[in-house]
């Protein structure tokens, strides 16, 4: 299974408090998202608002995509929603 993450800008979804991004799995687009709670808990936003969450996503993008890749492999390429529990405790980026 080939998994890639295009460098597209992520998007914030107010309806479910997530930042969404996409993966390409064997050339097909698969939606991925991370909860703002996970961003706050593990990627240290400077502020708890849309701009802070987007900056936190950008700062932690490599690790976020790494964890998303693991879950895409486990789920055979189905959509992924990353929550705080998907990241080891105490591993905050940027603080």
DRENDO-1510 file (C-alpha; in Angstrom, 1 decimal, always signed):
<recs>
REC; n; res; u; v; w
REC; 1; UNK; +0.0; +0.0; +0.0 .
REC; 2; UNK; +1.5; +3.3; -1.1 .
REC; 3; UNK; +0.5; +6.2; +1.3 .
REC; 4; UNK; +1.4; +9.8; +0.5 .
REC; 5; UNK; +0.4; +13.1; +2.1 .
REC; 6; UNK; +0.1; +16.0; -0.4 .
REC; 7; UNK; +1.4; +19.4; +0.8 .
REC; 8; UNK; -2.1; +20.8; +0.6 .
REC; 9; UNK; -3.1; +23.3; +3.3 .
REC; 10; UNK; -5.2; +21.7; +6.0 .
REC; 11; UNK; -8.7; +23.0; +6.7 .
REC; 12; UNK; -10.4; +23.7; +10.0 .
REC; 13; UNK; -13.9; +22.2; +10.5 .
REC; 14; UNK; -15.9; +24.1; +13.2 .
REC; 15; UNK; -18.8; +21.5; +13.0 .
REC; 16; UNK; -16.7; +18.8; +14.7 .
REC; 17; UNK; -13.6; +20.7; +16.0 .
REC; 18; UNK; -11.1; +19.0; +13.7 .
REC; 19; UNK; -8.3; +20.0; +11.3 .
REC; 20; UNK; -8.7; +17.9; +8.2 .
REC; 21; UNK; -6.0; +16.9; +5.7 .
REC; 22; UNK; -5.8; +14.3; +3.0 .
REC; 23; UNK; -3.8; +11.2; +2.2 .
REC; 24; UNK; -3.4; +9.5; -1.1 .
REC; 25; UNK; -3.6; +5.7; -0.6 .
REC; 26; UNK; -2.7; +3.9; -3.8 .
REC; 27; UNK; -3.6; +7.1; -5.7 .
REC; 28; UNK; -7.0; +7.5; -4.1 .
REC; 29; UNK; -7.9; +10.4; -1.8 .
REC; 30; UNK; -8.7; +9.4; +1.8 .
REC; 31; UNK; -9.8; +12.0; +4.3 .
REC; 32; UNK; -7.9; +12.3; +7.6 .
REC; 33; UNK; -8.5; +14.6; +10.5 .
REC; 34; UNK; -7.1; +15.4; +14.0 .
REC; 35; UNK; -9.2; +16.7; +16.8 .
REC; 36; UNK; -8.4; +20.1; +18.3 .
REC; 37; UNK; -8.1; +18.3; +21.7 .
REC; 38; UNK; -5.2; +16.2; +20.3 .
REC; 39; UNK; -3.6; +19.4; +18.9 .
REC; 40; UNK; -3.9; +21.1; +22.3 .
REC; 41; UNK; -2.7; +18.1; +24.3 .
REC; 42; UNK; +0.3; +17.2; +22.1 .
REC; 43; UNK; +1.3; +20.0; +19.8 .
REC; 44; UNK; +1.0; +23.0; +22.1 .
REC; 45; UNK; -1.0; +25.7; +20.2 .
REC; 46; UNK; -0.1; +29.3; +21.3 .
REC; 47; UNK; -3.8; +30.1; +21.4 .
REC; 48; UNK; -6.9; +28.0; +21.6 .
REC; 49; UNK; -8.6; +29.3; +18.4 .
REC; 50; UNK; -8.6; +28.4; +14.7 .
REC; 51; UNK; -5.3; +30.2; +14.0 .
REC; 52; UNK; -3.5; +28.5; +17.0 .
REC; 53; UNK; -4.8; +25.0; +16.0 .
REC; 54; UNK; -3.7; +25.5; +12.4 .
REC; 55; UNK; -0.2; +26.6; +13.6 .
REC; 56; UNK; -0.1; +23.6; +15.9 .
REC; 57; UNK; -1.0; +21.3; +13.0 .
REC; 58; UNK; +1.8; +22.9; +10.9 .
REC; 59; UNK; +4.3; +22.5; +13.7 .
REC; 60; UNK; +3.4; +18.9; +14.3 .
REC; 61; UNK; +2.5; +17.9; +10.7 .
REC; 62; UNK; +5.3; +15.3; +10.4 .
REC; 63; UNK; +4.3; +13.4; +13.5 .
REC; 64; UNK; +0.6; +13.8; +12.7 .
REC; 65; UNK; +1.1; +12.3; +9.3 .
REC; 66; UNK; +3.3; +9.5; +10.7 .
REC; 67; UNK; +0.5; +8.5; +13.1 .
REC; 68; UNK; -2.1; +8.8; +10.4 .
REC; 69; UNK; +0.0; +6.6; +8.1 .
REC; 70; UNK; +0.1; +3.9; +10.8 .
REC; 71; UNK; -3.7; +4.0; +11.2 .
REC; 72; UNK; -4.2; +4.0; +7.4 .
REC; 73; UNK; -2.1; +0.8; +7.2 .
REC; 74; UNK; -4.0; -0.8; +10.1 .
REC; 75; UNK; -7.4; +0.2; +8.6 .
REC; 76; UNK; -6.5; -0.8; +5.0 .
REC; 77; UNK; -6.8; +2.8; +3.8 .
REC; 78; UNK; -10.1; +3.9; +5.4 .
REC; 79; UNK; -10.6; +7.5; +6.7 .
REC; 80; UNK; -8.8; +8.3; +9.9 .
REC; 81; UNK; -9.8; +10.5; +12.8 .
REC; 82; UNK; -6.8; +11.0; +15.2 .
REC; 83; UNK; -7.7; +11.8; +18.8 .
REC; 84; UNK; -5.5; +12.6; +21.8 .
REC; 85; UNK; -5.2; +8.9; +22.8 .
REC; 86; UNK; -3.4; +8.2; +19.5 .
REC; 87; UNK; -0.3; +10.0; +20.7 .
REC; 88; UNK; +1.9; +9.1; +23.6 .
REC; 89; UNK; +1.3; +11.1; +26.8 .
REC; 90; UNK; +3.8; +13.8; +27.6 .
REC; 91; UNK; +5.2; +14.1; +24.1 .
REC; 92; UNK; +4.4; +17.8; +23.4 .
REC; 93; UNK; +6.0; +19.4; +20.3 .
REC; 94; UNK; +7.1; +23.0; +20.4 .
REC; 95; UNK; +6.9; +23.7; +24.2 .
</recs>
